[in-house]
Amino acid sequence: MPRLDLNQGGRATGSLFWRVKATRLPPLNPSLFPPIATIALVFACLLSGCGENKPALPPVPDKSITISANDDMKYDTDRIEAKPGQKLIVTLKNVGTAPKFSMGHNFIVLNKGTDLMKFVAAGSEFASAGYIAPALKGNVIAFTQLLGPGESETISFRAPTLPGEYDFVCTFPGHAPVGMKGKLVVEQ
């Protein structure tokens, strides 16, 4: 029989004995299994959300857009519509003839809430970075390189999942103020 001696301050105060008795559990009643299983299944469904009537969103096909930029400092479109999360494939073509150093074009999509003109002004000193200020690059969703006459570039990106309007712009100095900009409109 196990024994535990108790003491306090170095002197024995008593002993504790215990006895362990093995007991057998009664056999499980098989008739209880169906109700227990049903309760467990209902509980699992509640936790997982099954049974909700949320329709699955239909897949949205990719969308291809070609934008031409010219020597008049304009895009041929100022609005792109997309669904939340839709894959966009954008090709920018510089159809102008003026040299790149005086009339280059790019296409930059900005995060919602970015001040477009402050973004453009901040990038004006960074020609080697495509006129994107390194400190503000976190405001960019997608961009092309600066293109000269006859050049084109294709980029792909996902439209933001938050519906709303997102600016796109050419950041070459002087182009945005005269209208080389537009909106990416994300709608449900």
Residue, then its C-alpha position, 0 to 999 in steps of 0.5 A: m500500500p503506498r504511503l506518504d509521510l507528512n512533516q512540518g518544520g522537520r518534524a513528522t505530523g502524520s502519514l497518509f495512506w491510500r488504496v487504489k481500487a480498479t473498477r471496470l466501466p460498464p460495456l457501451n450500449p451500441s444503441l447510443f451510437p446513432p444519437i451520439a453520431t447525429i449530435a456530433l455531425v450537427f455540431a460539426c456542421l454548425l462549426s463549419g458553416c455547412g447548410e448556409n445558402k451562399p451561392a458560389l461566385p461564378p468564375v470571372p474570365d480574364k480581361s485583356i485591354t490594349i491602351s494606346a498612348n500618343d504624342d498628344m499626351k493622352y491614352d485612348t481610354d480613360r476607363i477600365e471596368a473590372k470585377p473584384g479579383q479579375k485578372l487583367i492583362v493590359t498592353l500599353k502601346n506607345v504609338g507616338t513618334a517623339p523620342k522617349f526622353s521627351m515623350g515617354h509613356n507608362f501606365i501605373v495603377l495606384n491604390k485607392g486613396t493615393d493622391l494622384m498629383k502628389f504621387v506624380a510630383a514626387g516621382s518627377e525626380f526619379a527618371s531612372a525609376g520610371y518616374i516612380a518615387p521609391a518611397l511611394k512604390g507601395n502605392v502601386i498596384a501595377f505598372t509598365q516601364l517607360l516606353g518610347p515610340g513604337e514600343s509596347e509592354t504587356i502586364s497582368f495583375r488582379a483587380p483589387t477585391l475592394p470595389g471602387e475607383y482606382d486611378f491609373v496615370c502616366t507619370f512622365p513629367g507634365h503628362a498627368p496634368v494635361g489628362m493622361k490619366g484614367k480610372l480602373v472601376v471595380e464593380q460587383 
